[in-house]
Amino acid sequence: MTSTLRQYSVAASLVFAAFVTSAQAQNTDLSARYIVQAETVHQARGWVERIGGTVESELSVIRAVGAVLSPAQAEQLRTDPPGLRVHANHPVKVSGLLGGLGGAVGGLVQNVELDDEEGLILWQPKESHFTTWVGADQLHDQGVTGQGVAIAVLDTGIWQHHGLELGINLRTPRIVARVNVLDNESGDPSGHGTHISTVAASSFQTPSGRYQGIAPDANLVDVKAFDENGASTYLDVIEGIEWVVNNRETYNIRVLNMSFSAPPQSFYWEDPLNQAVMAAWQAGIVVVASAGNDGPEPMTVGVPGNVPYVITVGSADDNYTPGDDSDNFLSTFSSVGPTYEGFVKPDVLAPGGHLMGIMPSQAKIVQGHESYLLEDNRHFRMSGTSQSAAVVSGVVALMLQADPSLSPDDVKCRLASTAYAAMNGDGAMYSVFQQGAGLVHAVDAVASDNSACANQGLDVAKDLSGEEHYAGPVQEDEDGNFVIRDENGNATELNGDAYIWSRAYIWSRAYIWSRAYIWSRAYIWSRAYIWSRAYIWSRGYDWDTAQAETYAQDPVAAAPQNLLLTVTDILNALLNPVGQLVSGLLPLEWAESVIPGNRWVDHEPQRYVD
């Protein structure tokens, strides 16, 4: 690509005056924000400025700039310069409405002032049972509380509340930085980011003496990229990720929580938000993403949860009976895999039903949903994979306190390989496409020494450079079933009674689905998925509006029965290294209905080549 761009720059001197004049003459009041991506940030800036566009920000994490362009200027950049990619700045949201634009502020939080210090001792929230469900309370008793590990919460902000601003000693400030990529306002008028932060890291103690959050002594980094309506854009989210990557060493940011999900509109490697997420993973940051709340239909895992590297989290519910596992179920809203590239997602499950978290009564989310606000006017119950992701972010902080040397791949390996299989009330195990490896367990994850069992075959550096891209082991067979195959194309039916489930079982050979293969036209779905609107995924800017949502749902219903496997079936799949035929789980007609207006056709997707 470099040599092509160099040759073009020579020829450009002969035609560029006309090019610039044409684009500038058509500049209108319809200007909008775009993401312009090139081989380098300098090249992207140069092309934007040459046609009279305005560069708002530099996004070195994806070799791009944020730019204000007219429709004519955007089209010029899409069609004329070789190697340039122009992405529309699509909206994303954690609630229902769109949001605004703005600048950026940030800095170290040095002082915390409390209005009522006595309230720290006298007031206590209700019990928080999800910490017990995943075993985090046992680690707290051993002094593993997430101390020294920073979780970046990219969301709507974090309310100034002592349960979040102070650690377990009630004196040490632990919101170590706040950055706002939208405007200069602080706080969290939405309430979503505060709720997520509570689940991950609240230091309040409940009446039983348990801590309210999973990692009650972890530091927090408030990255505000969504407004009071829970609205943001791709550019704002990527700017937030850029700040986290650039400041990870200053604040020891080891975990990035992303509790939002947008419908995939391209292959995972072409989406600019996904590219930023991959860069964060490459930089040593464990990225935890919600699977999305678009279940129970298959192939509904969203961006950035469809990135194969990251830890994608689905939701489980205790049916309001903490301590009784017999009626637990997989939340019906929890998104289901596989991804369009053939990866099994989600990776794990975590509690996500009716979780209690700090929420100011004046928060936007509370308005119209006052019935979910507890009598203390400080706590609110919410459900969703947003909350599930926050649980896992807290567990990751515990793991990294216990062993700071862990890489993101190590963390993912140990989390998944120690997870417990999720089963319904009849003892049938949910599909790997619904639960991944199962429900996380903090004690076992911290104690594990497993390694090299996640992201096998993947190379994030080659993926980001465009040298290689990857497909997962899931394909569709001639009968419309999803098949898990090995690199030789082998698959076998699930059968036999050779294995019995045991809590002591370590899923050291469970990762037949985590093995990736280089994307090629020979390794695709038998009837590959494209969009009926004629958008080609290799042109990443031709996308529909991508909206990410987090809901305050609270359903209490079991998952569809035709997505269930028996314990024996799933164990055979996990223990057989050559892959399995997952027959009857996800019929083709379900896949056809994932997104209205789309269809399955006989077509091979084009590999993106720089």
C-alpha positions in Angstrom: 0.0 0.0 0.0 2.8 2.4 0.8 4.3 2.2 -2.7 0.9 2.7 -4.3 0.3 5.8 -2.2 3.7 7.2 -3.0 3.1 6.8 -6.8 -0.3 8.4 -6.5 1.0 11.5 -4.7 3.2 12.3 -7.7 0.2 12.1 -10.1 -2.0 14.0 -7.7 -0.1 17.2 -8.3 -1.6 17.3 -11.8 -5.2 16.8 -10.8 -5.6 17.9 -7.2 -6.6 21.5 -7.8 -9.7 20.3 -9.7 -10.3 17.7 -7.1 -10.2 20.2 -4.2 -12.2 22.9 -6.1 -15.0 20.4 -6.8 -15.2 19.1 -3.3 -15.1 22.6 -1.7 -17.6 24.0 -4.1 -20.1 21.4 -3.0 -19.6 21.9 0.7 -23.0 22.5 2.3 -24.7 22.8 5.6 -25.1 19.0 5.5 -21.6 18.4 6.9 -21.2 15.6 9.3 -18.6 13.8 11.3 -16.7 10.9 9.7 -13.9 8.5 10.5 -11.2 8.7 7.8 -8.7 5.9 7.9 -5.4 5.6 6.0 -2.0 3.8 6.3 -1.0 6.5 8.8 -2.7 9.3 10.8 -0.6 11.8 8.9 -1.9 10.5 5.5 -5.5 10.6 6.7 -5.1 14.2 8.0 -3.5 15.3 4.8 -6.3 14.0 2.5 -9.0 15.6 4.7 -7.2 19.0 4.8 -6.5 19.0 1.1 -10.1 18.9 0.2 -11.1 21.5 2.7 -12.4 19.2 5.5 -11.9 19.8 9.2 -9.9 17.4 11.3 -11.5 17.2 14.8 -9.3 14.5 16.3 -6.5 12.1 15.7 -7.2 8.4 16.3 -3.7 6.8 16.2 -5.2 3.6 17.7 -6.8 2.9 14.3 -4.6 5.1 12.1 -7.4 7.5 11.4 -8.8 11.0 12.1 -12.2 12.2 13.0 -13.3 14.7 10.4 -16.2 17.1 9.5 -17.0 16.6 5.8 -19.7 17.5 3.4 -21.4 14.6 1.6 -19.5 15.6 -1.5 -16.2 15.6 0.3 -16.9 12.3 1.9 -17.7 10.8 -1.5 -14.5 12.2 -3.0 -12.4 10.6 -0.3 -14.2 7.3 -0.8 -13.7 7.1 -4.5 -10.5 8.9 -5.5 -7.5 8.3 -3.1 -6.3 4.7 -3.1 -6.1 2.9 0.3 -8.4 5.4 2.0 -11.4 4.3 3.9 -14.2 6.6 5.0 -16.6 5.4 7.8 -19.9 7.1 8.7 -19.9 8.1 12.3 -22.8 5.9 13.4 -24.7 6.4 16.6 -24.4 4.0 19.5 -26.4 4.1 22.7 -26.9 2.5 26.0 -30.5 3.7 26.2 -33.0 5.0 23.8 -32.0 8.5 22.5 -29.2 10.0 20.5 -26.7 12.4 22.0 -24.4 15.4 21.4 -20.9 16.2 20.4 -18.1 18.1 22.1 -14.5 18.3 23.4 -12.4 16.4 25.9 -11.2 16.9 29.5 -9.4 14.6 31.9 -7.1 14.4 34.8 -6.1 12.8 38.1 -8.5 12.9 40.9 -6.6 14.0 44.0 -9.2 14.9 46.7 -12.6 13.5 47.7 -14.9 15.5 49.9 -17.8 13.8 51.7 -21.0 15.6 52.8 -21.8 13.1 55.5 -19.0 11.1 56.8 -21.2 9.6 59.5 -23.4 8.1 56.7 -20.5 5.8 55.8 -21.0 3.9 59.0 -24.7 4.2 59.7 -26.2 3.6 56.3 -26.1 0.1 54.6 -27.5 -1.1 51.3 -29.5 -4.3 50.9 -27.8 -7.6 50.2 -25.9 -8.0 46.9 -26.2 -11.7 46.1 -24.3 -11.7 42.8 -21.0 -11.5 44.6 -21.8 -14.7 46.4 -23.1 -16.4 43.2 -19.7 -16.1 41.5 -17.6 -16.7 44.7 -16.1 -13.2 44.9 -17.0 -12.9 48.6 -14.7 -15.8 49.4 -11.8 -14.0 47.8 -12.6 -10.8 49.7 -12.2 -12.8 52.9 -8.7 -13.7 51.7 -7.8 -10.1 50.9 -8.3 -10.3 47.2 -10.3 -7.2 46.5 -8.9 -5.8 43.2 -6.5 -3.5 45.0 -4.2 -1.6 42.7 -6.0 -2.7 39.5 -7.8 0.0 37.5 -11.0 -0.7 35.6 -11.8 1.8 32.9 -15.6 2.2 32.6 -16.5 3.6 29.2 -20.0 4.7 29.7 -22.2 7.6 30.8 -20.0 8.7 33.7 -19.7 7.9 37.4 -21.7 9.7 40.0 -19.8 11.2 42.9 -20.7 8.8 45.7 -18.5 7.6 48.5 -19.3 3.9 47.8 -17.5 4.4 44.5 -15.0 7.1 45.3 -13.5 5.5 48.3 -11.9 2.0 48.8 -12.7 -0.4 51.6 -10.7 1.6 54.1 -13.2 4.5 53.5 -10.3 7.0 53.1 -8.4 6.2 49.9 -9.6 7.9 46.7 -9.9 5.4 43.9 -11.6 7.1 41.0 -8.1 7.9 39.8 -9.0 9.7 36.6 -12.0 11.2 34.8 -12.1 11.9 31.1 -15.0 13.3 29.1 -14.9 13.1 25.4 -18.3 14.8 25.0 -18.1 18.0 27.0 -16.8 19.6 30.2 -19.6 18.4 32.5 -18.8 15.7 35.1 -21.1 13.3 36.9 -23.6 10.8 35.5 -27.0 12.3 34.7 -28.0 9.1 33.0 -27.2 6.7 35.8 -26.1 3.8 33.6 -22.3 4.2 34.1 -22.8 4.5 37.9 -24.8 1.3 38.1 -22.2 -0.6 36.1 -19.4 0.7 38.3 -21.3 -0.4 41.4 -21.6 -3.9 40.2 -18.0 -4.1 39.3 -16.4 -2.3 42.3 -18.7 -0.8 45.0 -17.0 -0.8 48.4 -20.2 -0.5 50.4 -20.8 -3.3 52.9 -24.2 -4.9 53.1 -25.9 -5.9 56.4 -24.2 -9.3 56.3 -20.8 -7.6 56.1 -20.3 -8.5 52.4 -19.0 -6.0 50.0 -21.5 -4.8 47.4 -19.3 -5.0 44.4 -17.1 -7.7 42.9 -13.8 -5.9 43.3 -14.4 -3.4 46.1 -10.9 -2.0 46.2 -10.2 -1.7 42.5 -9.5 1.7 41.1 -11.9 3.2 38.6 -11.3 5.3 35.6 -14.4 7.2 34.5 -14.4 7.5 30.7 -17.5 9.4 29.8 -18.4 8.8 26.1 -22.2 8.7 26.4 -24.5 11.6 27.3 -27.5 11.9 29.7 -29.7 10.0 27.2 -27.2 7.2 26.9 -26.3 8.3 23.4 -22.9 8.4 21.7 -21.2 7.9 18.3 -18.5 5.6 17.0 -16.1 8.6 17.0 -16.7 9.4 20.7 -16.4 5.8 21.8 -13.1 5.3 19.8 -11.8 8.6 21.3 -12.5 7.1 24.7 -10.7 3.9 23.8 -7.8 5.9 22.5 -7.5 7.8 25.8 -7.5 4.5 27.7 -4.8 3.0 25.6 -2.6 6.1 25.8 -3.0 6.4 29.6 -3.0 2.7 30.6 0.5 2.8 32.2 -0.2 6.1 34.1 -3.2 4.7 35.9 -2.5 0.9 35.6 -5.6 0.4 33.5 -5.8 -3.4 33.1 -9.5 -3.8 32.4 -11.8 -2.0 30.0 -15.5 -2.5 30.5 -17.8 -1.9 27.5 -21.4 -2.4 28.4 -23.0 -1.7 25.0 -23.6 -3.6 21.8 -24.3 -2.6 18.2 -25.5 -4.8 15.3 -22.6 -6.0 13.2 -22.6 -4.4 9.8 -19.2 -5.7 8.5 -16.7 -8.4 9.2 -15.3 -7.9 12.7 -11.9 -6.7 11.4 -13.3 -3.9 9.2 -15.4 -2.2 11.9 -13.4 0.8 13.2 -14.7 0.5 16.7 -13.7 -3.2 16.7 -10.3 -2.2 15.5 -9.8 0.1 18.4 -10.9 -2.7 20.8 -8.4 -5.0 19.2 -5.7 -2.4 19.7 -6.5 -2.2 23.4 -6.3 -5.9 23.7 -2.9 -5.9 21.9 -1.8 -3.2 24.4 -2.4 -5.5 27.3 -5.8 -4.4 28.4 -8.4 -7.0 29.1 -11.5 -5.9 27.2 -14.8 -7.2 28.6 -17.9 -6.6 26.4 -21.5 -7.4 26.8 -23.0 -9.9 24.3 -26.0 -7.7 23.7 -29.7 -7.9 24.7 -31.1 -9.2 21.4 -31.6 -12.9 22.3 -32.8 -15.5 22.3 -32.4 -15.7 18.5 -29.0 -17.0 17.2 -26.4 -14.9 15.5 -27.3 -11.8 17.6 -24.0 -11.0 19.4 -23.1 -7.4 18.6 -20.2 -5.1 18.3 -17.7 -5.2 20.0 -18.7 -8.5 21.5 -18.2 -10.2 18.1 -14.5 -9.5 18.3 -13.0 -13.0 18.8 -10.2 -11.8 21.1 -12.2 -10.1 23.8 -14.2 -11.6 26.7 -17.9 -11.5 25.6 -20.4 -12.0 28.4 -24.0 -13.3 28.4 -26.5 -13.1 31.2 -27.8 -15.6 33.7 -30.6 -15.1 36.3 -31.1 -16.6 39.7 -34.9 -16.3 39.5 -34.9 -14.3 42.7 -33.9 -17.3 44.7 -30.2 -16.7 45.7 -28.5 -19.8 47.0 -30.9 -22.1 45.1 -29.4 -23.1 41.8 -32.2 -25.4 40.8 -34.3 -22.7 39.1 -31.5 -20.6 37.6 -31.9 -19.9 33.9 -30.2 -18.2 31.0 -31.7 -14.7 30.5 -34.0 -14.7 27.5 -32.7 -11.4 26.3 -29.0 -12.5 26.3 -27.7 -12.6 22.8 -26.7 -15.9 21.2 -23.9 -16.9 18.8 -22.2 -17.9 16.6 -20.8 -14.8 15.0 -20.9 -14.2 11.2 -17.2 -15.2 11.0 -17.9 -18.6 12.7 -16.8 -17.9 16.3 -18.6 -19.3 19.3 -19.9 -16.4 21.4 -20.5 -15.5 24.2 -17.4 -16.7 25.9 -18.9 -16.9 29.4 -22.0 -16.1 31.4 -22.3 -14.0 34.6 -25.2 -12.8 36.7 -27.3 -10.2 34.8 -30.8 -10.3 36.2 -32.2 -7.7 38.6 -28.8 -6.6 39.9 -28.7 -3.9 42.5 -26.5 -0.8 41.9 -26.1 2.8 43.1 -28.4 5.1 41.2 -29.3 8.7 42.1 -33.1 9.2 42.2 -32.8 12.1 39.7 -31.0 9.9 37.1 -32.6 9.9 33.6 -33.0 6.1 33.7 -35.0 6.3 36.9 -37.6 8.6 35.3 -40.5 6.5 34.3 -39.1 3.4 36.0 -39.4 4.4 39.6 -40.7 1.0 40.6 -37.2 -0.3 40.2 -35.8 2.3 42.6 -35.3 0.9 46.1 -36.8 2.6 49.2 -33.4 4.2 50.1 -33.6 6.3 46.8 -30.0 5.4 46.2 -30.2 1.9 44.6 -31.9 0.7 41.4 -32.4 -2.8 40.0 -31.4 -3.4 36.4 -31.1 -6.4 34.1 -28.9 -6.9 31.0 -25.7 -8.1 29.6 -24.3 -4.7 30.6 -24.5 -5.8 34.2 -23.1 -9.2 33.4 -20.0 -7.6 31.7 -19.5 -5.5 34.9 -19.5 -8.6 37.0 -16.8 -10.1 34.8 -14.7 -6.9 34.8 -14.7 -7.1 38.6 -13.6 -10.8 38.5 -10.8 -9.9 36.1 -9.6 -7.2 38.5 -9.4 -9.8 41.3 -7.4 -12.1 39.0 -5.0 -9.4 38.1 -4.4 -8.4 41.7 -3.6 -12.1 42.5 -1.3 -12.4 39.5 -0.4 -9.1 37.8 1.7 -11.0 35.2 -1.4 -12.4 33.4 -1.8 -11.4 29.8 -5.3 -10.8 28.4 -5.2 -14.2 26.7 -4.2 -15.8 30.0 -7.1 -14.1 31.8 -9.6 -15.3 29.1 -8.2 -18.8 29.3 -8.5 -19.1 33.1 -11.9 -17.5 33.2 -13.4 -19.8 30.6 -11.6 -23.0 31.6 -12.9 -22.7 35.2 -16.5 -21.8 34.3 -19.4 -23.9 35.4 -21.8 -25.3 32.9 -25.2 -23.6 33.0 -28.2 -25.8 33.1 -31.9 -25.3 33.2 -34.3 -26.6 35.9 -34.6 -30.0 34.1 -30.9 -30.6 34.2 -30.4 -29.9 30.5 -27.3 -27.9 29.6 -27.6 -24.8 27.5 -25.9 -24.7 24.1 -22.3 -23.5 23.7 -23.8 -20.8 21.5 -25.8 -19.5 24.4 -23.4 -19.9 27.3 -19.9 -20.4 25.8 -17.8 -22.0 28.6 -20.5 -21.4 31.2 -20.9 -19.3 34.4 -17.7 -17.6 35.7 -16.4 -18.6 39.1 -14.0 -16.1 40.7 -12.3 -18.5 43.2 -11.5 -21.1 40.6 -10.4 -18.5 38.0 -7.9 -17.0 40.6 -6.6 -20.4 41.6 -6.2 -21.6 38.0 -2.8 -22.0 36.4 -4.2 -22.9 32.9 -2.7 -21.3 29.9 -2.7 -21.3 26.1 -6.4 -22.3 26.0 -7.9 -19.1 24.5 -7.6 -17.3 21.2 -5.6 -20.2 19.7 -4.6 -19.5 16.1 -5.3 -15.8 16.4 -2.7 -13.1 15.9 -4.0 -9.7 16.8 -1.0 -7.9 15.2 -1.5 -9.5 11.8 -5.2 -9.0 12.1 -4.8 -5.3 12.7 -2.2 -4.9 9.9 -4.5 -6.6 7.4 -1.9 -9.4 6.8 -4.3 -12.0 8.1 -7.9 -12.3 9.2 -9.6 -15.2 10.9 -12.7 -17.4 10.8 -13.9 -19.5 13.7 -14.6 -23.3 13.5 -18.4 -23.0 13.1 -19.9 -23.6 9.7 -23.3 -24.4 8.4 -23.8 -27.9 6.8 -25.9 -28.9 3.9 -28.9 -29.5 6.2 -28.8 -26.1 7.7 -27.2 -27.1 11.0 -24.3 -25.3 12.5 -21.2 -27.5 12.6 -18.0 -27.1 14.7 -15.1 -28.4 12.5 -11.4 -28.8 12.8 -8.9 -27.5 10.3 -9.4 -30.7 8.2 -13.1 -30.1 8.0 -13.9 -33.0 10.3 -17.1 -33.0 12.4 -18.8 -35.8 14.4 -22.2 -36.1 15.9 -22.8 -35.7 19.6 -23.5 -39.0 21.1 -22.5 -41.5 23.8 -22.6 -41.6 27.5 -18.9 -41.7 28.3 -18.7 -38.5 30.4 -20.4 -37.4 33.6 -20.4 -33.8 34.7 -18.3 -33.0 37.7 -17.5 -29.7 39.4 -13.9 -30.8 39.6 -13.7 -31.1 35.8 -11.3 -28.7 34.2 -12.2 -27.7 30.7 -8.6 -27.9 29.6 -9.7 -29.4 26.2 -12.9 -27.4 25.9 -11.6 -25.0 23.3 -12.5 -26.7 20.1 -14.4 -23.5 19.4 -11.6 -21.1 20.3 -9.4 -22.3 17.5 -9.2 -19.9 14.7 -8.3 -20.3 11.1 -7.0 -17.8 8.5 -10.0 -16.4 6.7 -10.2 -17.7 3.1 -12.8 -18.2 0.5 -12.5 -21.9 1.0 -13.6 -21.7 4.6 -17.0 -20.1 4.7 -20.6 -20.7 5.5 -22.1 -23.1 3.0 -24.6 -20.3 2.1 -22.7 -17.2 3.2 -24.5 -14.3 4.7 -24.7 -10.9 2.9 -27.0 -8.0 3.2 -29.9 -7.8 0.7 -29.4 -4.0 0.4 -26.3 -4.8 -1.7 -23.9 -3.4 0.9 -20.5 -5.2 0.6 -18.9 -5.8 3.9 -15.4 -5.1 2.6 -16.5 -1.5 2.1 -16.8 -0.7 5.8 -18.4 2.7 5.3 -21.5 1.3 3.6 -23.3 0.5 6.8 -26.7 0.9 8.2 -27.2 2.8 11.4 -25.5 0.8 14.2 -27.2 1.3 17.5 -26.1 -0.2 20.7 -28.6 -0.5 23.5 -28.7 -1.6 27.2 -32.1 -2.2 28.6 -33.6 -2.2 32.1 -35.5 -5.5 31.4 -36.4 -7.9 34.1 -37.9 -11.0 32.3 -38.3 -14.2 34.3 -38.7 -16.8 31.6 -36.7 -19.9 30.5 -34.7 -20.0 27.3 -36.2 -21.8 24.3 -36.1 -25.6 24.7 -34.9 -26.3 21.2 -31.6 -24.6 22.0 -30.8 -27.0 24.8 -28.3 -29.9 24.9 -28.0 -32.7 27.4 -25.1 -32.8 29.8 -23.7 -35.8 28.0 -23.9 -34.1 24.6 -22.1 -31.0 25.7 -19.3 -32.9 27.4 -18.7 -35.0 24.3 -18.4 -31.8 22.4 -16.0 -30.3 24.9 -13.8 -33.3 25.2 -13.5 -34.2 21.5 -10.6 -32.3 20.0 -11.8 -32.7 16.4 -15.0 -30.7 16.6 -18.6 -31.6 16.7 -21.8 -31.4 14.6 -24.2 -29.3 16.7 -27.3 -30.8 15.1 -30.8 -29.4 15.5 -29.8 -26.4 17.6 -30.0 -23.5 15.2 -32.2 -24.2 12.2 -31.7 -22.2 9.1 -35.0 -20.5 9.3 -34.0 -18.9 12.6 -30.8 -17.6 11.0 -32.9 -16.1 8.2 -34.9 -14.1 10.6 -32.0 -12.6 12.5 -32.3 -9.2 10.7 -35.4 -8.4 8.7 -34.7 -7.8 5.1 -31.6 -9.9 4.9 -31.3 -13.2 3.2 -29.1 -16.2 2.7 -27.7 -16.4 -0.9 -25.1 -18.4 -2.7 -22.3 -16.0 -2.6 -18.8 -16.0 -1.3 -17.7 -13.0 0.8 -14.6 -11.1 -0.5 -11.5 -11.1 1.7 -10.5 -7.6 2.5 -7.0 -6.9 1.2 -5.0 -3.7 1.7 
